[in-house]
Amino acid sequence: MTWVGFRPSDDQCDMHFHVPGNMFAVVALGFIETIANDVYHDAELAQAASRLATEIDDAIHQHAVVERAGVRIYAYEVNGCGQHNLMDDANVPSLLSIPYLGYKSRHDPEGTIYKNTRNYILSSNNPWYFSHGSFRGIGTAARERERVRTRE
């Protein structure tokens, strides 16, 4: 997986392996592979992009799929040493945006892990899920941190 310093919301990553960003990288590397083959006729670049996409996808499924309440879901961030952050943020790339990004993995051909993840994200188990009256959805981590600071 690739290391990042900041989330799409510009908040600092807690664990630095941002899973949705890595999923987006897998998709982008697929585009690079196609362009390398079809436009540049560069088999070496195409193979390098394909190998890196496979390596990142394998790492996502090795390090970022966790079991929660008996089902497998994607973590939002991982540290590569077994710790993970279960949440989602209201920016793209995010876990909810997986279909929008076009991410599909051979490790989850039916999309079951995504569906489980979506159910988790859109529940009160997600720390960034908010509901008030008839309004429901996910917010950003920055807003919650500010709310916590004002309580102290």
C-alpha positions in Angstrom: 0.0 0.0 0.0 1.0 3.6 -0.4 1.7 5.9 2.5 -0.1 9.2 2.8 0.0 12.1 5.2 -3.4 13.6 4.8 -7.0 12.5 4.1 -9.1 14.0 1.3 -10.6 16.3 4.0 -7.1 17.7 4.7 -7.1 16.2 8.1 -3.9 14.4 9.1 -4.1 10.6 8.7 -4.0 8.7 12.0 -2.5 5.5 10.5 -1.1 6.7 7.1 -2.3 3.9 4.9 -5.5 5.5 3.6 -7.5 2.6 2.2 -9.8 4.5 -0.2 -6.8 6.3 -1.6 -5.1 3.0 -2.2 -8.2 1.7 -3.9 -8.2 4.8 -6.1 -4.5 4.1 -6.9 -5.5 0.6 -8.1 -8.1 2.1 -10.5 -5.6 4.8 -11.8 -2.9 2.2 -12.4 -5.5 0.3 -14.5 -5.9 3.4 -16.6 -2.1 3.7 -16.9 -1.9 0.1 -18.0 -4.5 0.7 -20.7 -2.9 3.9 -22.0 0.5 2.3 -21.9 -0.8 -0.6 -24.1 -3.2 1.1 -26.4 -1.6 4.5 -26.9 2.1 4.2 -26.2 2.5 0.5 -27.0 4.8 0.3 -24.0 4.5 -3.3 -22.7 7.0 -2.7 -20.0 5.1 0.3 -18.5 1.9 -1.6 -18.8 3.3 -4.6 -16.9 4.8 -2.3 -14.2 1.4 -0.6 -13.7 -0.4 -4.0 -13.6 2.1 -5.4 -11.0 1.9 -2.4 -8.8 -2.0 -2.4 -8.9 -2.0 -6.1 -8.0 0.5 -5.5 -5.2 -1.6 -2.7 -3.7 -4.9 -4.6 -4.1 -3.3 -7.7 -2.4 -2.1 -5.5 0.4 -5.6 -3.9 0.9 -7.1 -7.4 1.3 -4.2 -8.5 3.6 -4.1 -5.5 5.9 -7.4 -3.6 5.5 -10.1 -6.1 5.7 -11.2 -6.6 9.2 -14.0 -8.6 10.9 -16.7 -6.6 12.7 -19.8 -8.2 14.2 -19.1 -11.4 12.3 -18.8 -9.8 8.9 -15.7 -8.6 6.9 -15.5 -4.9 6.1 -12.9 -2.5 4.8 -11.1 -0.3 7.4 -10.6 3.4 6.5 -7.0 3.5 7.5 -4.5 0.9 8.6 -0.9 1.1 9.9 0.4 -2.1 8.4 1.0 -3.6 11.8 -2.5 -4.9 12.6 -4.2 -1.7 13.8 -7.0 -0.1 11.9 -9.4 2.8 12.0 -13.1 2.0 11.3 -14.9 5.1 10.0 -15.5 6.9 6.8 -15.3 10.5 5.8 -17.6 12.6 3.6 -15.0 13.3 0.9 -13.8 11.4 -2.2 -12.0 9.0 -2.2 -14.0 7.4 0.6 -15.2 3.9 1.4 -18.7 4.9 0.3 -17.3 6.1 -3.0 -15.8 2.7 -4.0 -18.4 2.1 -6.8 -18.0 5.7 -8.0 -14.2 5.2 -8.2 -14.7 2.0 -10.2 -12.7 -0.1 -7.7 -13.3 -3.9 -8.0 -11.1 -6.5 -6.6 -10.6 -10.1 -7.5 -10.6 -10.7 -3.8 -14.2 -9.6 -3.5 -15.8 -10.4 -6.9 -19.4 -10.2 -5.6 -18.8 -6.9 -3.8 -19.8 -8.5 -0.4 -17.1 -6.7 1.6 -18.1 -3.4 0.1 -21.8 -4.0 0.9 -20.9 -5.0 4.5 -18.7 -1.8 4.7 -21.5 0.4 3.4 -23.9 -1.1 6.0 -21.4 -0.3 8.7 -20.7 3.3 7.5 -24.4 4.1 7.3 -25.0 3.0 10.9 -24.4 4.6 14.3 -21.4 2.3 14.6 -19.5 4.7 12.4 -18.2 7.6 14.6 -18.8 10.1 11.7 -22.4 9.0 11.1 -24.8 11.7 12.3 -28.6 11.8 12.5 -30.9 14.5 13.7 -34.6 14.3 13.0 -35.1 13.2 9.4 -31.5 14.0 8.5 -28.9 11.2 8.3 -25.5 10.8 6.8 -21.8 10.9 7.3 -19.9 14.0 8.2 -16.2 14.9 8.3 -13.7 14.0 11.0 -12.7 17.7 11.3 -16.1 18.7 12.5 -16.1 16.0 15.2 -12.7 17.0 16.4 -13.8 20.5 16.7 -16.9 19.4 18.6 -14.8 17.3 21.0 -12.4 20.3 21.6 -15.3 22.6 22.5 -16.5 20.1 25.2 -13.1 20.0 26.9 
